[in-house]
Amino acid sequence: MAQIDEFRMKLSDRMQVIADHVTPGERLADIGTDHGQIPVWLFARGICPGVILADISEGSLRKAKETAAAYQFGSGLSFRVGDGLQVLEPAEVDTVIIAGMGGKLIREILGRDPAHTKTFRKFILQPRKGAGPLRKWLLENGYRIICEDVVREGRFLPEIITAVRPPETEGPSAADPEVTDLAAGFREELCRYHEEDIRLRVPPWTVRAHGPLEDYLDLRIGQEELRLENLRRARNRDLKEEEAAEENLRYLRALQAQTDAGALQQETI
């Protein structure tokens, strides 16, 4: 294994946030690994003593092998071709990364075999889109959302959701900070909403997320304002849809006010 001081790979801000949610000593699998930069970075720094890099085809996995070969890594990296979590044995790893896919595809991967999925303790999920359907699946299946991040990647603001499996599968420990569930007070209510509802796309605990929240909420508000403007300009206006868009804006602006108040409080401490 290459020495740490010989390792010069720099992760993007998005990938770095994902990597930062991996606890030292955890066994790791990166599903849909692409170039394999995150697991290789974690392995090189001794954060994960062994990692599994998986992708859907040998052609897709070749990029990750090339990344590892560039640093002359040998044992400790396992490369597997397969679809989703089926490449893993039950409880084979502690943490699973699934990043850069659509939220509905991530939901499908997690939901193919729920019993198998629950053998892995922690999931670090970065949906390219469709975060609402993914969050609803996590809530309906008892997963605890322990952290949410917003990161900047060019003109995009990707969301990163870190979740741990339901408490009945492991017995929660009050001494473990990772069992804090951001969704604890909202689960029952949010499960009643459609997966595309604004409260699942931008959940109430967004005000506790890390990253450029001001820009993120400005973006969401701008999108909803544009939607409302288009609805009002339509030849055949749908008043029910307009009312829903107005309600979405009130909700988002309330979150924005909470975020601004929290920032002001931090400044005065």
ChimeraX commands (.cxc) that place a marker at each C-alpha (Angstrom):
marker #1 position 0.00,0.00,0.00 radius 0.5
marker #1 position 1.30,3.45,-0.91 radius 0.5
marker #1 position 2.39,5.67,1.93 radius 0.5
marker #1 position -0.02,8.42,2.91 radius 0.5
marker #1 position 2.55,11.13,2.19 radius 0.5
marker #1 position 2.83,9.81,-1.38 radius 0.5
marker #1 position -0.91,10.03,-1.96 radius 0.5
marker #1 position -1.92,13.24,-3.69 radius 0.5
marker #1 position -5.54,12.67,-4.73 radius 0.5
marker #1 position -7.82,15.62,-3.92 radius 0.5
marker #1 position -11.54,15.03,-3.69 radius 0.5
marker #1 position -14.14,17.49,-4.89 radius 0.5
marker #1 position -16.12,19.28,-2.18 radius 0.5
marker #1 position -19.07,16.93,-2.76 radius 0.5
marker #1 position -16.96,13.80,-2.49 radius 0.5
marker #1 position -15.10,15.17,0.53 radius 0.5
marker #1 position -18.33,15.68,2.47 radius 0.5
marker #1 position -19.36,12.12,1.64 radius 0.5
marker #1 position -15.98,10.79,2.77 radius 0.5
marker #1 position -16.14,12.81,5.99 radius 0.5
marker #1 position -19.23,10.86,7.07 radius 0.5
marker #1 position -17.27,7.59,7.11 radius 0.5
marker #1 position -16.05,6.75,10.61 radius 0.5
marker #1 position -12.47,5.45,10.91 radius 0.5
marker #1 position -12.37,1.67,11.08 radius 0.5
marker #1 position -15.64,1.12,9.25 radius 0.5
marker #1 position -15.87,-1.51,6.55 radius 0.5
marker #1 position -17.10,0.25,3.41 radius 0.5
marker #1 position -18.82,-0.47,0.12 radius 0.5
marker #1 position -19.26,2.08,-2.64 radius 0.5
marker #1 position -22.14,1.05,-4.91 radius 0.5
marker #1 position -21.96,2.56,-8.40 radius 0.5
marker #1 position -18.39,3.56,-7.63 radius 0.5
marker #1 position -17.57,5.06,-11.07 radius 0.5
marker #1 position -13.93,6.25,-10.82 radius 0.5
marker #1 position -13.68,4.95,-7.26 radius 0.5
marker #1 position -12.09,8.10,-5.89 radius 0.5
marker #1 position -13.89,8.15,-2.53 radius 0.5
marker #1 position -13.13,4.54,-1.48 radius 0.5
marker #1 position -9.55,4.77,-2.78 radius 0.5
marker #1 position -9.04,8.02,-0.85 radius 0.5
marker #1 position -10.45,6.46,2.34 radius 0.5
marker #1 position -8.30,3.36,1.94 radius 0.5
marker #1 position -5.12,5.35,1.24 radius 0.5
marker #1 position -5.51,7.32,4.43 radius 0.5
marker #1 position -6.14,4.26,6.55 radius 0.5
marker #1 position -9.67,5.38,7.41 radius 0.5
marker #1 position -11.12,2.15,6.02 radius 0.5
marker #1 position -8.86,-0.91,6.28 radius 0.5
marker #1 position -10.65,-2.51,3.35 radius 0.5
marker #1 position -13.22,-1.34,0.83 radius 0.5
marker #1 position -15.50,-2.85,-1.79 radius 0.5
marker #1 position -15.88,-0.99,-5.07 radius 0.5
marker #1 position -18.89,-2.15,-7.08 radius 0.5
marker #1 position -20.45,-1.19,-10.39 radius 0.5
marker #1 position -22.99,-2.53,-12.83 radius 0.5
marker #1 position -20.55,-3.76,-15.51 radius 0.5
marker #1 position -16.92,-4.64,-15.98 radius 0.5
marker #1 position -16.59,-1.64,-18.29 radius 0.5
marker #1 position -17.91,0.71,-15.60 radius 0.5
marker #1 position -15.67,-0.85,-12.95 radius 0.5
marker #1 position -12.58,-0.49,-15.13 radius 0.5
marker #1 position -12.38,3.23,-14.27 radius 0.5
marker #1 position -12.13,2.44,-10.56 radius 0.5
marker #1 position -9.45,-0.17,-11.21 radius 0.5
marker #1 position -7.47,2.40,-13.16 radius 0.5
marker #1 position -7.73,4.85,-10.25 radius 0.5
marker #1 position -6.42,2.22,-7.83 radius 0.5
marker #1 position -3.68,1.11,-10.24 radius 0.5
marker #1 position -2.40,4.66,-10.56 radius 0.5
marker #1 position -1.46,4.50,-6.87 radius 0.5
marker #1 position -0.25,0.89,-7.02 radius 0.5
marker #1 position -2.77,-0.38,-4.50 radius 0.5
marker #1 position -3.04,-4.12,-4.20 radius 0.5
marker #1 position -4.77,-6.05,-1.43 radius 0.5
marker #1 position -7.42,-4.33,0.62 radius 0.5
marker #1 position -9.50,-3.25,-2.37 radius 0.5
marker #1 position -12.20,-5.60,-3.63 radius 0.5
marker #1 position -13.74,-4.94,-7.06 radius 0.5
marker #1 position -17.14,-6.45,-7.82 radius 0.5
marker #1 position -19.45,-6.39,-10.80 radius 0.5
marker #1 position -23.13,-6.51,-9.95 radius 0.5
marker #1 position -26.40,-4.71,-9.45 radius 0.5
marker #1 position -26.89,-2.79,-6.22 radius 0.5
marker #1 position -26.48,-4.37,-2.81 radius 0.5
marker #1 position -26.65,-7.92,-4.18 radius 0.5
marker #1 position -22.85,-7.84,-4.62 radius 0.5
marker #1 position -22.55,-7.80,-0.81 radius 0.5
marker #1 position -22.98,-10.56,1.72 radius 0.5
marker #1 position -25.29,-9.74,4.65 radius 0.5
marker #1 position -23.52,-7.47,7.19 radius 0.5
marker #1 position -20.32,-7.67,5.14 radius 0.5
marker #1 position -19.74,-3.93,5.56 radius 0.5
marker #1 position -20.73,-1.28,8.09 radius 0.5
marker #1 position -21.31,1.63,5.71 radius 0.5
marker #1 position -22.65,1.83,2.17 radius 0.5
marker #1 position -22.17,4.82,-0.14 radius 0.5
marker #1 position -24.58,5.29,-3.04 radius 0.5
marker #1 position -23.88,8.60,-4.76 radius 0.5
marker #1 position -24.59,10.30,-8.05 radius 0.5
marker #1 position -27.74,8.37,-8.98 radius 0.5
marker #1 position -31.35,9.48,-9.07 radius 0.5
marker #1 position -33.21,9.25,-5.78 radius 0.5
marker #1 position -35.78,6.84,-7.21 radius 0.5
marker #1 position -33.02,4.49,-8.39 radius 0.5
marker #1 position -31.35,4.62,-4.97 radius 0.5
marker #1 position -34.76,3.86,-3.41 radius 0.5
marker #1 position -35.14,0.89,-5.76 radius 0.5
marker #1 position -31.69,-0.43,-4.82 radius 0.5
marker #1 position -32.45,-0.18,-1.10 radius 0.5
marker #1 position -35.93,-1.65,-1.47 radius 0.5
marker #1 position -35.16,-4.75,-3.55 radius 0.5
marker #1 position -34.44,-6.83,-0.46 radius 0.5
marker #1 position -35.29,-4.80,2.68 radius 0.5
marker #1 position -34.12,-7.53,5.05 radius 0.5
marker #1 position -30.73,-7.66,3.32 radius 0.5
marker #1 position -30.50,-3.86,3.27 radius 0.5
marker #1 position -31.03,-3.67,7.03 radius 0.5
marker #1 position -27.92,-5.77,7.68 radius 0.5
marker #1 position -25.81,-2.70,6.83 radius 0.5
marker #1 position -25.72,-0.07,9.55 radius 0.5
marker #1 position -25.16,3.24,7.77 radius 0.5
marker #1 position -25.95,4.68,4.35 radius 0.5
marker #1 position -24.45,7.81,2.84 radius 0.5
marker #1 position -26.74,8.74,-0.04 radius 0.5
marker #1 position -26.31,11.50,-2.59 radius 0.5
marker #1 position -29.24,11.65,-5.01 radius 0.5
marker #1 position -28.78,13.71,-8.16 radius 0.5
marker #1 position -32.53,14.34,-8.13 radius 0.5
marker #1 position -35.58,12.78,-6.55 radius 0.5
marker #1 position -34.57,13.30,-2.92 radius 0.5
marker #1 position -38.24,13.43,-1.87 radius 0.5
marker #1 position -39.09,9.85,-2.90 radius 0.5
marker #1 position -35.86,8.63,-1.30 radius 0.5
marker #1 position -36.57,10.39,1.99 radius 0.5
marker #1 position -40.10,8.99,2.08 radius 0.5
marker #1 position -38.78,5.44,1.66 radius 0.5
marker #1 position -36.28,5.95,4.46 radius 0.5
marker #1 position -38.97,7.31,6.78 radius 0.5
marker #1 position -41.52,4.63,5.94 radius 0.5
marker #1 position -38.95,1.90,6.59 radius 0.5
marker #1 position -37.79,3.26,9.94 radius 0.5
marker #1 position -34.37,4.59,8.94 radius 0.5
marker #1 position -33.05,7.43,11.06 radius 0.5
marker #1 position -31.72,10.44,9.18 radius 0.5
marker #1 position -28.74,11.54,11.27 radius 0.5
marker #1 position -27.34,14.27,9.05 radius 0.5
marker #1 position -28.11,16.25,5.91 radius 0.5
marker #1 position -25.63,18.31,3.93 radius 0.5
marker #1 position -25.85,20.71,1.01 radius 0.5
marker #1 position -22.67,21.15,-1.02 radius 0.5
marker #1 position -21.72,23.28,-3.97 radius 0.5
marker #1 position -20.67,21.59,-7.19 radius 0.5
marker #1 position -20.44,24.10,-10.01 radius 0.5
marker #1 position -23.90,25.52,-10.52 radius 0.5
marker #1 position -25.49,22.63,-8.62 radius 0.5
marker #1 position -26.25,22.23,-4.91 radius 0.5
marker #1 position -26.34,18.47,-4.30 radius 0.5
marker #1 position -27.91,17.07,-1.14 radius 0.5
marker #1 position -26.26,14.35,0.93 radius 0.5
marker #1 position -28.39,12.24,3.28 radius 0.5
marker #1 position -26.75,10.12,5.96 radius 0.5
marker #1 position -29.05,7.54,7.53 radius 0.5
marker #1 position -28.74,4.58,9.86 radius 0.5
marker #1 position -30.91,1.50,9.99 radius 0.5
marker #1 position -33.98,1.18,12.23 radius 0.5
marker #1 position -33.25,0.91,15.96 radius 0.5
marker #1 position -34.93,-2.48,16.33 radius 0.5
marker #1 position -32.16,-4.03,14.23 radius 0.5
marker #1 position -29.35,-3.01,16.59 radius 0.5
marker #1 position -30.60,-1.57,19.88 radius 0.5
marker #1 position -29.91,2.17,20.01 radius 0.5
marker #1 position -27.33,3.54,22.39 radius 0.5
marker #1 position -27.87,6.95,23.95 radius 0.5
marker #1 position -24.10,7.34,24.09 radius 0.5
marker #1 position -23.84,7.12,20.30 radius 0.5
marker #1 position -24.36,10.56,18.71 radius 0.5
marker #1 position -25.18,8.93,15.38 radius 0.5
marker #1 position -28.56,7.71,16.63 radius 0.5
marker #1 position -29.91,11.28,16.71 radius 0.5
marker #1 position -32.82,11.24,14.27 radius 0.5
marker #1 position -33.49,14.58,12.57 radius 0.5
marker #1 position -36.85,13.25,11.40 radius 0.5
marker #1 position -38.01,11.98,14.80 radius 0.5
marker #1 position -40.70,14.59,15.32 radius 0.5
marker #1 position -41.87,14.62,11.71 radius 0.5
marker #1 position -41.93,10.98,10.59 radius 0.5
marker #1 position -45.63,10.21,11.04 radius 0.5
marker #1 position -46.76,13.45,9.41 radius 0.5
marker #1 position -44.38,13.27,6.45 radius 0.5
marker #1 position -45.29,9.67,5.68 radius 0.5
marker #1 position -48.81,10.89,4.88 radius 0.5
marker #1 position -47.60,13.19,2.10 radius 0.5
marker #1 position -47.00,12.32,-1.54 radius 0.5
marker #1 position -43.34,11.57,-2.26 radius 0.5
marker #1 position -43.04,14.74,-4.37 radius 0.5
marker #1 position -44.49,17.02,-1.68 radius 0.5
marker #1 position -42.37,20.05,-0.84 radius 0.5
marker #1 position -42.01,18.83,2.77 radius 0.5
marker #1 position -40.19,15.74,1.55 radius 0.5
marker #1 position -38.18,17.53,-1.14 radius 0.5
marker #1 position -37.11,20.21,1.38 radius 0.5
marker #1 position -37.80,18.70,4.83 radius 0.5
marker #1 position -38.39,20.68,8.03 radius 0.5
marker #1 position -34.95,19.69,9.37 radius 0.5
marker #1 position -33.26,21.44,6.44 radius 0.5
marker #1 position -32.62,24.31,8.86 radius 0.5
marker #1 position -30.19,21.96,10.66 radius 0.5
marker #1 position -28.35,20.91,7.51 radius 0.5
marker #1 position -24.72,21.80,6.88 radius 0.5
marker #1 position -23.58,23.85,3.91 radius 0.5
marker #1 position -24.77,26.87,1.90 radius 0.5
marker #1 position -28.36,26.82,3.16 radius 0.5
marker #1 position -29.08,30.39,2.19 radius 0.5
marker #1 position -28.25,29.70,-1.45 radius 0.5
marker #1 position -30.07,26.38,-1.35 radius 0.5
marker #1 position -33.30,27.90,-0.03 radius 0.5
marker #1 position -33.02,30.83,-2.44 radius 0.5
marker #1 position -32.81,28.28,-5.27 radius 0.5
marker #1 position -35.86,26.35,-4.06 radius 0.5
marker #1 position -37.86,29.54,-3.55 radius 0.5
marker #1 position -36.89,30.78,-7.01 radius 0.5
marker #1 position -38.01,27.50,-8.57 radius 0.5
marker #1 position -41.37,27.68,-6.82 radius 0.5
marker #1 position -41.85,31.35,-7.74 radius 0.5
marker #1 position -41.22,30.51,-11.39 radius 0.5
marker #1 position -43.70,27.63,-11.18 radius 0.5
marker #1 position -46.34,29.91,-9.70 radius 0.5
marker #1 position -45.70,32.58,-12.33 radius 0.5
marker #1 position -46.13,30.02,-15.13 radius 0.5
marker #1 position -49.34,28.73,-13.56 radius 0.5
marker #1 position -50.77,32.24,-13.40 radius 0.5
marker #1 position -49.87,32.90,-17.05 radius 0.5
marker #1 position -51.45,29.68,-18.31 radius 0.5
marker #1 position -54.37,30.04,-20.69 radius 0.5
marker #1 position -56.42,27.61,-18.61 radius 0.5
marker #1 position -55.49,28.46,-15.04 radius 0.5
marker #1 position -55.55,25.74,-12.39 radius 0.5
marker #1 position -56.45,27.56,-9.18 radius 0.5
marker #1 position -55.84,24.47,-7.06 radius 0.5
marker #1 position -52.29,24.16,-8.39 radius 0.5
marker #1 position -51.73,27.88,-7.84 radius 0.5
marker #1 position -52.87,27.56,-4.25 radius 0.5
marker #1 position -50.51,24.62,-3.72 radius 0.5
marker #1 position -47.60,26.62,-5.14 radius 0.5
marker #1 position -48.44,29.54,-2.87 radius 0.5
marker #1 position -48.51,27.20,0.13 radius 0.5
marker #1 position -45.13,25.77,-0.91 radius 0.5
marker #1 position -43.69,29.28,-1.00 radius 0.5
marker #1 position -45.02,30.08,2.46 radius 0.5
marker #1 position -43.43,26.88,3.77 radius 0.5
marker #1 position -40.06,27.59,2.14 radius 0.5
marker #1 position -40.00,31.20,3.33 radius 0.5
marker #1 position -40.75,30.01,6.87 radius 0.5
marker #1 position -37.71,27.71,6.66 radius 0.5
marker #1 position -35.68,30.61,5.30 radius 0.5
marker #1 position -36.75,32.78,8.25 radius 0.5
marker #1 position -35.70,30.03,10.70 radius 0.5
marker #1 position -32.33,29.73,8.97 radius 0.5
marker #1 position -31.78,33.49,9.07 radius 0.5
marker #1 position -32.75,33.63,12.75 radius 0.5
marker #1 position -30.34,30.80,13.55 radius 0.5
marker #1 position -27.50,32.52,11.71 radius 0.5
marker #1 position -28.18,35.77,13.52 radius 0.5
marker #1 position -28.18,34.02,16.87 radius 0.5
marker #1 position -24.79,32.43,16.07 radius 0.5
marker #1 position -23.38,35.85,15.20 radius 0.5
marker #1 position -24.45,37.32,18.54 radius 0.5
marker #1 position -23.04,34.51,20.69 radius 0.5
marker link #1:1,2 radius 0.2
marker link #1:2,3 radius 0.2
marker link #1:3,4 radius 0.2
marker link #1:4,5 radius 0.2
marker link #1:5,6 radius 0.2
marker link #1:6,7 radius 0.2
marker link #1:7,8 radius 0.2
marker link #1:8,9 radius 0.2
marker link #1:9,10 radius 0.2
marker link #1:10,11 radius 0.2
marker link #1:11,12 radius 0.2
marker link #1:12,13 radius 0.2
marker link #1:13,14 radius 0.2
marker link #1:14,15 radius 0.2
marker link #1:15,16 radius 0.2
marker link #1:16,17 radius 0.2
marker link #1:17,18 radius 0.2
marker link #1:18,19 radius 0.2
marker link #1:19,20 radius 0.2
marker link #1:20,21 radius 0.2
marker link #1:21,22 radius 0.2
marker link #1:22,23 radius 0.2
marker link #1:23,24 radius 0.2
marker link #1:24,25 radius 0.2
marker link #1:25,26 radius 0.2
marker link #1:26,27 radius 0.2
marker link #1:27,28 radius 0.2
marker link #1:28,29 radius 0.2
marker link #1:29,30 radius 0.2
marker link #1:30,31 radius 0.2
marker link #1:31,32 radius 0.2
marker link #1:32,33 radius 0.2
marker link #1:33,34 radius 0.2
marker link #1:34,35 radius 0.2
marker link #1:35,36 radius 0.2
marker link #1:36,37 radius 0.2
marker link #1:37,38 radius 0.2
marker link #1:38,39 radius 0.2
marker link #1:39,40 radius 0.2
marker link #1:40,41 radius 0.2
marker link #1:41,42 radius 0.2
marker link #1:42,43 radius 0.2
marker link #1:43,44 radius 0.2
marker link #1:44,45 radius 0.2
marker link #1:45,46 radius 0.2
marker link #1:46,47 radius 0.2
marker link #1:47,48 radius 0.2
marker link #1:48,49 radius 0.2
marker link #1:49,50 radius 0.2
marker link #1:50,51 radius 0.2
marker link #1:51,52 radius 0.2
marker link #1:52,53 radius 0.2
marker link #1:53,54 radius 0.2
marker link #1:54,55 radius 0.2
marker link #1:55,56 radius 0.2
marker link #1:56,57 radius 0.2
marker link #1:57,58 radius 0.2
marker link #1:58,59 radius 0.2
marker link #1:59,60 radius 0.2
marker link #1:60,61 radius 0.2
marker link #1:61,62 radius 0.2
marker link #1:62,63 radius 0.2
marker link #1:63,64 radius 0.2
marker link #1:64,65 radius 0.2
marker link #1:65,66 radius 0.2
marker link #1:66,67 radius 0.2
marker link #1:67,68 radius 0.2
marker link #1:68,69 radius 0.2
marker link #1:69,70 radius 0.2
marker link #1:70,71 radius 0.2
marker link #1:71,72 radius 0.2
marker link #1:72,73 radius 0.2
marker link #1:73,74 radius 0.2
marker link #1:74,75 radius 0.2
marker link #1:75,76 radius 0.2
marker link #1:76,77 radius 0.2
marker link #1:77,78 radius 0.2
marker link #1:78,79 radius 0.2
marker link #1:79,80 radius 0.2
marker link #1:80,81 radius 0.2
marker link #1:81,82 radius 0.2
marker link #1:82,83 radius 0.2
marker link #1:83,84 radius 0.2
marker link #1:84,85 radius 0.2
marker link #1:85,86 radius 0.2
marker link #1:86,87 radius 0.2
marker link #1:87,88 radius 0.2
marker link #1:88,89 radius 0.2
marker link #1:89,90 radius 0.2
marker link #1:90,91 radius 0.2
marker link #1:91,92 radius 0.2
marker link #1:92,93 radius 0.2
marker link #1:93,94 radius 0.2
marker link #1:94,95 radius 0.2
marker link #1:95,96 radius 0.2
marker link #1:96,97 radius 0.2
marker link #1:97,98 radius 0.2
marker link #1:98,99 radius 0.2
marker link #1:99,100 radius 0.2
marker link #1:100,101 radius 0.2
marker link #1:101,102 radius 0.2
marker link #1:102,103 radius 0.2
marker link #1:103,104 radius 0.2
marker link #1:104,105 radius 0.2
marker link #1:105,106 radius 0.2
marker link #1:106,107 radius 0.2
marker link #1:107,108 radius 0.2
marker link #1:108,109 radius 0.2
marker link #1:109,110 radius 0.2
marker link #1:110,111 radius 0.2
marker link #1:111,112 radius 0.2
marker link #1:112,113 radius 0.2
marker link #1:113,114 radius 0.2
marker link #1:114,115 radius 0.2
marker link #1:115,116 radius 0.2
marker link #1:116,117 radius 0.2
marker link #1:117,118 radius 0.2
marker link #1:118,119 radius 0.2
marker link #1:119,120 radius 0.2
marker link #1:120,121 radius 0.2
marker link #1:121,122 radius 0.2
marker link #1:122,123 radius 0.2
marker link #1:123,124 radius 0.2
marker link #1:124,125 radius 0.2
marker link #1:125,126 radius 0.2
marker link #1:126,127 radius 0.2
marker link #1:127,128 radius 0.2
marker link #1:128,129 radius 0.2
marker link #1:129,130 radius 0.2
marker link #1:130,131 radius 0.2
marker link #1:131,132 radius 0.2
marker link #1:132,133 radius 0.2
marker link #1:133,134 radius 0.2
marker link #1:134,135 radius 0.2
marker link #1:135,136 radius 0.2
marker link #1:136,137 radius 0.2
marker link #1:137,138 radius 0.2
marker link #1:138,139 radius 0.2
marker link #1:139,140 radius 0.2
marker link #1:140,141 radius 0.2
marker link #1:141,142 radius 0.2
marker link #1:142,143 radius 0.2
marker link #1:143,144 radius 0.2
marker link #1:144,145 radius 0.2
marker link #1:145,146 radius 0.2
marker link #1:146,147 radius 0.2
marker link #1:147,148 radius 0.2
marker link #1:148,149 radius 0.2
marker link #1:149,150 radius 0.2
marker link #1:150,151 radius 0.2
marker link #1:151,152 radius 0.2
marker link #1:152,153 radius 0.2
marker link #1:153,154 radius 0.2
marker link #1:154,155 radius 0.2
marker link #1:155,156 radius 0.2
marker link #1:156,157 radius 0.2
marker link #1:157,158 radius 0.2
marker link #1:158,159 radius 0.2
marker link #1:159,160 radius 0.2
marker link #1:160,161 radius 0.2
marker link #1:161,162 radius 0.2
marker link #1:162,163 radius 0.2
marker link #1:163,164 radius 0.2
marker link #1:164,165 radius 0.2
marker link #1:165,166 radius 0.2
marker link #1:166,167 radius 0.2
marker link #1:167,168 radius 0.2
marker link #1:168,169 radius 0.2
marker link #1:169,170 radius 0.2
marker link #1:170,171 radius 0.2
marker link #1:171,172 radius 0.2
marker link #1:172,173 radius 0.2
marker link #1:173,174 radius 0.2
marker link #1:174,175 radius 0.2
marker link #1:175,176 radius 0.2
marker link #1:176,177 radius 0.2
marker link #1:177,178 radius 0.2
marker link #1:178,179 radius 0.2
marker link #1:179,180 radius 0.2
marker link #1:180,181 radius 0.2
marker link #1:181,182 radius 0.2
marker link #1:182,183 radius 0.2
marker link #1:183,184 radius 0.2
marker link #1:184,185 radius 0.2
marker link #1:185,186 radius 0.2
marker link #1:186,187 radius 0.2
marker link #1:187,188 radius 0.2
marker link #1:188,189 radius 0.2
marker link #1:189,190 radius 0.2
marker link #1:190,191 radius 0.2
marker link #1:191,192 radius 0.2
marker link #1:192,193 radius 0.2
marker link #1:193,194 radius 0.2
marker link #1:194,195 radius 0.2
marker link #1:195,196 radius 0.2
marker link #1:196,197 radius 0.2
marker link #1:197,198 radius 0.2
marker link #1:198,199 radius 0.2
marker link #1:199,200 radius 0.2
marker link #1:200,201 radius 0.2
marker link #1:201,202 radius 0.2
marker link #1:202,203 radius 0.2
marker link #1:203,204 radius 0.2
marker link #1:204,205 radius 0.2
marker link #1:205,206 radius 0.2
marker link #1:206,207 radius 0.2
marker link #1:207,208 radius 0.2
marker link #1:208,209 radius 0.2
marker link #1:209,210 radius 0.2
marker link #1:210,211 radius 0.2
marker link #1:211,212 radius 0.2
marker link #1:212,213 radius 0.2
marker link #1:213,214 radius 0.2
marker link #1:214,215 radius 0.2
marker link #1:215,216 radius 0.2
marker link #1:216,217 radius 0.2
marker link #1:217,218 radius 0.2
marker link #1:218,219 radius 0.2
marker link #1:219,220 radius 0.2
marker link #1:220,221 radius 0.2
marker link #1:221,222 radius 0.2
marker link #1:222,223 radius 0.2
marker link #1:223,224 radius 0.2
marker link #1:224,225 radius 0.2
marker link #1:225,226 radius 0.2
marker link #1:226,227 radius 0.2
marker link #1:227,228 radius 0.2
marker link #1:228,229 radius 0.2
marker link #1:229,230 radius 0.2
marker link #1:230,231 radius 0.2
marker link #1:231,232 radius 0.2
marker link #1:232,233 radius 0.2
marker link #1:233,234 radius 0.2
marker link #1:234,235 radius 0.2
marker link #1:235,236 radius 0.2
marker link #1:236,237 radius 0.2
marker link #1:237,238 radius 0.2
marker link #1:238,239 radius 0.2
marker link #1:239,240 radius 0.2
marker link #1:240,241 radius 0.2
marker link #1:241,242 radius 0.2
marker link #1:242,243 radius 0.2
marker link #1:243,244 radius 0.2
marker link #1:244,245 radius 0.2
marker link #1:245,246 radius 0.2
marker link #1:246,247 radius 0.2
marker link #1:247,248 radius 0.2
marker link #1:248,249 radius 0.2
marker link #1:249,250 radius 0.2
marker link #1:250,251 radius 0.2
marker link #1:251,252 radius 0.2
marker link #1:252,253 radius 0.2
marker link #1:253,254 radius 0.2
marker link #1:254,255 radius 0.2
marker link #1:255,256 radius 0.2
marker link #1:256,257 radius 0.2
marker link #1:257,258 radius 0.2
marker link #1:258,259 radius 0.2
marker link #1:259,260 radius 0.2
marker link #1:260,261 radius 0.2
marker link #1:261,262 radius 0.2
marker link #1:262,263 radius 0.2
marker link #1:263,264 radius 0.2
marker link #1:264,265 radius 0.2
marker link #1:265,266 radius 0.2
marker link #1:266,267 radius 0.2
marker link #1:267,268 radius 0.2
marker link #1:268,269 radius 0.2
view
